[in-house]
Amino acid sequence: MSEVRFNLKPVEEKPSRRYRKGSKYDPILDAFLEGEEDLVEVNVSGKDANYLRTQLTKRIDARNLKRVKVTVVNDVCYLEKT
């Protein structure tokens, strides 16, 4: 069995976790809210429509955007102003 090299360093306390301010999906919501269209199709390269819906829904809830709804129909994600 090979030897594992490691180092232990004493600390007084654990640092607090750094939280990301906002989300990478916030610009999508901002652009939609600034635009004049009431219904748009949303595509993010490399992301599935259902995953995108989940992430956008989390941001809509976190930002308390009551007038924005996100849905998926036939594997296409849509944002709608209600």
C-alpha positions in Angstrom: 0.0 0.0 0.0 1.3 3.5 -0.9 1.8 6.2 1.6 -0.5 9.2 1.6 1.0 12.6 2.1 -1.1 15.1 4.0 -0.9 18.1 6.3 -3.1 19.1 9.3 -3.4 22.7 10.4 -5.2 23.8 13.5 -7.8 26.6 13.1 -9.9 28.5 15.6 -13.2 28.2 13.8 -14.7 27.3 10.4 -15.2 30.3 8.0 -18.7 31.2 7.1 -20.0 30.0 3.8 -19.9 32.4 0.9 -23.2 32.6 -0.9 -23.5 33.7 -4.4 -25.4 36.9 -4.8 -28.2 36.3 -7.4 -28.0 33.6 -10.0 -26.7 33.2 -13.6 -30.4 32.9 -14.6 -31.3 36.3 -13.3 -30.3 38.1 -16.6 -32.9 35.9 -18.4 -35.6 37.1 -16.1 -34.4 40.7 -16.2 -34.4 40.8 -20.0 -37.8 39.2 -20.1 -39.3 41.7 -17.7 -37.7 44.7 -19.5 -39.0 43.4 -22.9 -42.5 44.1 -24.2 -43.4 40.5 -25.2 -45.8 38.6 -23.0 -44.7 35.2 -24.0 -41.2 34.1 -25.0 -39.4 30.8 -25.7 -36.2 30.3 -23.6 -33.2 28.3 -24.8 -30.0 27.9 -22.8 -27.3 25.8 -24.6 -26.6 22.6 -22.9 -29.6 22.8 -20.5 -32.7 20.6 -20.7 -36.1 22.5 -20.7 -37.2 20.8 -17.5 -34.0 21.7 -15.7 -34.3 25.3 -17.0 -37.9 25.5 -15.7 -36.7 24.3 -12.3 -33.9 26.9 -12.1 -36.1 29.8 -13.3 -38.9 28.8 -10.9 -36.5 29.0 -8.0 -35.3 32.4 -9.1 -38.9 33.6 -9.6 -39.8 32.4 -6.1 -36.7 33.9 -4.5 -37.3 37.3 -6.2 -41.1 37.1 -5.5 -42.0 37.8 -9.1 -45.7 37.0 -9.0 -46.4 38.1 -12.6 -44.0 35.7 -14.2 -44.8 32.1 -15.0 -42.5 29.4 -16.5 -43.8 26.4 -18.3 -42.5 23.5 -20.5 -44.5 22.2 -23.5 -43.0 19.6 -25.8 -39.5 20.0 -24.3 -39.5 23.8 -24.9 -39.4 26.2 -22.0 -41.6 29.4 -22.0 -41.7 32.5 -19.9 -45.1 34.2 -19.7 -46.2 37.5 -18.1 -49.5 36.9 -16.3 
